[in-house]
Amino acid sequence: KKRLKEIISEVNGSKKVYVLDKNLNVIRITSMNQISRDLLEIRNAFALIIDGKANSSVVQSAEKVGVRCIAAKNFSDASAESIEFVSFWNDH
């Protein structure tokens, strides 16, 4: 949890998406515009930390490549049985 909070602090305010592996190492930093395409190239994505809204297309792309957790400020029409959703706010 401590490592995840550190990463959320880094992401917060950046308007970026951090892609993490299962050891919570940052393996890619990208934008919301690029994340769906970038996920197709990343084989070991475990979690996404999004400074913004996780929309249904991002969630669908993440689910297709095996992402297990998405942390975001909010979610829009996001549902997936295989993904855990975590909300965070500006005070982290």
C-alpha positions as CSV (number, residue, x, y, z in Angstrom):
1,K,0.0,0.0,0.0
2,K,2.8,2.4,0.8
3,R,4.3,2.0,-2.7
4,L,1.0,2.5,-4.3
5,K,0.4,5.8,-2.3
6,E,3.8,7.0,-3.4
7,I,3.0,6.4,-7.1
8,I,-0.4,8.0,-6.7
9,S,1.3,11.1,-5.2
10,E,3.6,11.2,-8.3
11,V,0.7,10.8,-10.7
12,N,-1.6,13.3,-9.0
13,G,-1.7,16.5,-11.0
14,S,0.3,15.2,-13.9
15,K,-2.6,14.4,-16.2
16,K,-0.7,11.2,-17.1
17,V,-1.3,7.4,-16.8
18,Y,1.3,5.3,-15.1
19,V,1.5,1.6,-16.1
20,L,2.8,-0.7,-13.4
21,D,4.0,-4.3,-13.4
22,K,3.1,-6.8,-10.7
23,N,5.9,-5.5,-8.5
24,L,4.5,-2.0,-8.8
25,N,7.4,-0.8,-10.8
26,V,6.5,2.0,-13.3
27,I,7.0,0.5,-16.8
28,R,5.4,3.2,-18.9
29,I,4.2,6.8,-18.4
30,T,1.7,7.9,-21.1
31,S,-1.3,10.0,-21.7
32,M,-5.0,9.2,-21.7
33,N,-5.0,9.7,-25.5
34,Q,-2.3,7.0,-25.9
35,I,-3.1,4.5,-23.2
36,S,-5.4,2.1,-25.2
37,R,-2.8,1.9,-28.0
38,D,0.1,1.6,-25.6
39,L,-1.5,-1.3,-23.7
40,L,-1.4,-3.4,-26.8
41,E,2.4,-3.1,-26.8
42,I,2.9,-3.9,-23.1
43,R,2.9,-7.5,-22.1
44,N,3.3,-7.3,-18.3
45,A,0.9,-4.5,-17.3
46,F,-0.6,-5.2,-13.9
47,A,-2.1,-1.9,-12.8
48,L,-2.9,1.6,-14.2
49,I,-2.8,4.8,-12.1
50,I,-4.8,7.5,-13.9
51,D,-4.8,11.2,-13.1
52,G,-8.3,11.6,-14.3
53,K,-11.2,9.6,-15.4
54,A,-11.1,5.9,-16.3
55,N,-13.6,5.6,-19.2
56,S,-15.1,2.4,-20.6
57,S,-12.6,2.2,-23.6
58,V,-9.6,2.3,-21.2
59,V,-11.2,-0.3,-19.0
60,Q,-11.9,-2.6,-21.9
61,S,-8.4,-2.2,-23.3
62,A,-7.0,-2.9,-19.8
63,E,-9.1,-6.0,-19.4
64,K,-8.1,-7.4,-22.7
65,V,-4.4,-7.3,-21.8
66,G,-4.8,-8.6,-18.2
67,V,-4.6,-5.5,-16.1
68,R,-5.8,-6.4,-12.5
69,C,-6.2,-3.0,-10.9
70,I,-7.1,0.6,-12.0
71,A,-6.7,3.5,-9.7
72,A,-8.2,6.8,-10.9
73,K,-9.9,10.0,-9.7
74,N,-13.2,8.8,-11.0
75,F,-14.8,6.2,-13.4
76,S,-17.2,6.6,-16.2
77,D,-19.3,3.6,-17.2
78,A,-16.5,1.4,-16.0
79,S,-17.1,-2.2,-15.1
80,A,-15.0,-5.4,-15.4
81,E,-15.2,-8.5,-13.4
82,S,-11.4,-9.1,-13.5
83,I,-10.3,-5.6,-12.5
84,E,-10.2,-4.0,-9.1
85,F,-11.1,-0.3,-9.1
86,V,-9.6,2.2,-6.6
87,S,-10.6,5.8,-6.4
88,F,-8.2,8.5,-5.2
89,W,-8.5,12.3,-4.6
90,N,-6.2,15.3,-4.5
91,D,-5.4,14.8,-0.8
92,H,-3.0,11.8,-1.2
